[in-house]
Every structure is written in structure tokens, then in C-alpha cells.
Amino acid sequence: MRVPQFLTDHCVPFETVVHPPSFTAQKLARRLHISGRHVAKSVLVASERAYYLAVLPAALRVDLAALGEQLGMPVRLAGEHEVVRLFSDCEWGAVTPFGHLYGLTTLLEASVAADSEMIFEAGRHVESIRMTCRDYERLERPRRIPFARSAQKRMI
């Protein structure tokens, strides 16, 4: 499902931001001249039992050990083929933060402020969505847990 249509169907205020192709969340932040803390990236992780969509600021990294501890089981990054299979309606690597649209549990990094504004890919590398975290949480109902670390540390 196209994210803008999903948001419109649910009467959620948002802005569509069209920009030159950006293939990472950090590059998107640079292109838009904003902090990587305001750009949300979505990372598919897997356990032996399920996939999870981890949503966190672009400036941070997923700490797989911390995430596994929070979930009570080891997790790993999903492979490219798994991402493509689950997000078949998105451009390669342009994963949206709405895991429930794909049957996934969404995990939101606990440090993301509920009253903040977030920008994220809308399934295409040339189109992003700007909306409030509060509206995002109201629609997605993610599980808030701490699982991110500074990009300076060697994490994923």
C-alpha cells in the first residue's frame, strides 16, 4: 500500500517531500539539510520465530544485542532477499516504518520524542513523508523499547 494514500485514508496530516534520490536515511538528512535525529530509518530484523521492523533515528544504529535482550531472544539483520520479499511494493531498500501493513511488529526506539516531527521514506527513494511522531504512533502502535546506540560505536 502506498503510504500517502494510507495516511490520507486515516485523515492524518502529513507533508510529502520530493527530493533527489537518497539511498540511506543519513543521505536523506543531508539532502534535506536536517539532523539525522529527525529522519527515521526502518531496519528489518529477524529472530528464529518472527521478523520485526525496528524504527530509529538515522543518526543511531541498531544494537542487536540490546534488541535481542529486550525481545528475549537473539536477533539478526534480515538479508536483502528477505527485505525484498516482505516489502515487495517498495523500491529496493526504501522500507516504510509501517510494519503492521506488512504483518510485522514495529519497534520504535524509546529515545524518539513523542512530540517530535519525523521524516521517513515512503517506499520510494525520491519521496519522503513528514509527520508528527504522535500521529505515527497513533496509527502504527509500535512497541517502544531502547535498542539504539550512537553511530560512533561499531553496531548495525
SULLINMO-V927380 format. One record per residue. N is the residue number from 1. OMEGA is omega in radians with two decimals (none if undefined). NEAR is the number of other ideal C-beta (glycine too) atoms within 8 Angstrom. Layout:
# SULLINMO-V927380
n & omega & near
N & OMEGA & NEAR
N & OMEGA & NEAR
This chain:
# SULLINMO-V927380
n & omega & near
1 & 3.09 & 6
2 & -3.07 & 8
3 & 3.13 & 11
4 & 3.13 & 10
5 & 3.10 & 8
6 & -3.14 & 11
7 & 3.10 & 12
8 & 3.13 & 8
9 & -3.12 & 6
10 & 3.08 & 7
11 & 3.14 & 4
12 & 3.09 & 10
13 & 3.12 & 5
14 & 3.06 & 10
15 & 3.02 & 6
16 & -3.14 & 10
17 & 3.10 & 10
18 & -3.04 & 5
19 & 3.05 & 11
20 & -3.11 & 5
21 & 3.08 & 6
22 & -3.02 & 12
23 & 3.01 & 6
24 & 3.13 & 8
25 & 3.11 & 13
26 & 3.09 & 10
27 & 3.08 & 9
28 & 3.11 & 15
29 & 3.13 & 14
30 & 3.14 & 7
31 & -3.11 & 9
32 & 3.13 & 11
33 & 3.09 & 4
34 & 3.12 & 8
35 & 3.05 & 7
36 & 3.08 & 11
37 & -3.12 & 7
38 & 3.10 & 11
39 & 3.14 & 17
40 & 3.03 & 13
41 & -3.12 & 11
42 & -3.08 & 13
43 & 3.11 & 12
44 & 3.07 & 16
45 & -3.07 & 15
46 & 2.96 & 11
47 & 3.08 & 13
48 & -3.05 & 4
49 & -3.00 & 4
50 & 2.98 & 7
51 & 3.09 & 11
52 & 3.06 & 15
53 & 3.14 & 16
54 & -3.13 & 13
55 & -3.06 & 16
56 & 3.09 & 15
57 & -3.12 & 14
58 & -3.10 & 14
59 & -3.11 & 9
60 & 3.13 & 12
61 & 3.05 & 11
62 & 3.03 & 14
63 & -3.05 & 12
64 & 3.12 & 13
65 & 3.13 & 6
66 & 3.13 & 11
67 & 3.10 & 15
68 & 3.10 & 12
69 & 3.13 & 7
70 & -3.11 & 10
71 & 3.14 & 9
72 & 3.11 & 5
73 & 3.12 & 8
74 & 3.08 & 7
75 & 3.10 & 11
76 & 3.01 & 8
77 & 3.06 & 10
78 & 3.12 & 10
79 & 3.13 & 6
80 & -3.11 & 5
81 & 3.11 & 6
82 & 3.12 & 11
83 & -3.12 & 12
84 & -3.13 & 9
85 & -3.09 & 7
86 & -3.11 & 11
87 & -3.03 & 13
88 & 3.13 & 6
89 & 3.12 & 6
90 & 2.99 & 11
91 & -3.13 & 7
92 & 3.08 & 5
93 & -3.11 & 7
94 & -3.06 & 12
95 & 3.10 & 13
96 & -3.12 & 13
97 & -3.13 & 12
98 & -3.11 & 11
99 & -3.09 & 15
100 & 3.08 & 9
101 & -3.12 & 7
102 & 3.13 & 9
103 & -3.08 & 4
104 & 2.97 & 12
105 & -3.14 & 8
106 & 3.13 & 15
107 & 3.13 & 15
108 & 3.10 & 13
109 & -3.04 & 15
110 & -3.09 & 8
111 & 3.13 & 8
112 & -3.11 & 14
113 & -3.12 & 6
114 & -3.12 & 7
115 & -3.13 & 6
116 & 3.03 & 9
117 & 3.13 & 8
118 & 3.07 & 13
119 & -3.12 & 13
120 & 3.11 & 14
121 & -3.11 & 15
122 & 3.13 & 13
123 & 3.10 & 13
124 & -3.10 & 9
125 & -3.12 & 10
126 & -3.08 & 8
127 & 3.11 & 12
128 & 3.13 & 13
129 & 3.03 & 15
130 & 3.11 & 10
131 & 3.14 & 13
132 & 3.08 & 10
133 & -3.14 & 13
134 & 3.11 & 8
135 & 3.09 & 11
136 & -3.13 & 12
137 & 3.13 & 11
138 & 3.14 & 8
139 & -3.00 & 10
140 & -3.07 & 12
141 & -3.14 & 7
142 & 3.03 & 11
143 & -3.13 & 7
144 & 3.09 & 8
145 & 3.09 & 10
146 & 3.13 & 8
147 & -3.07 & 13
148 & 3.10 & 12
149 & 3.09 & 9
150 & 3.13 & 6
151 & -3.14 & 8
152 & 3.10 & 3
153 & -3.09 & 8
154 & 3.12 & 2
155 & 3.13 & 9
156 & none & 7
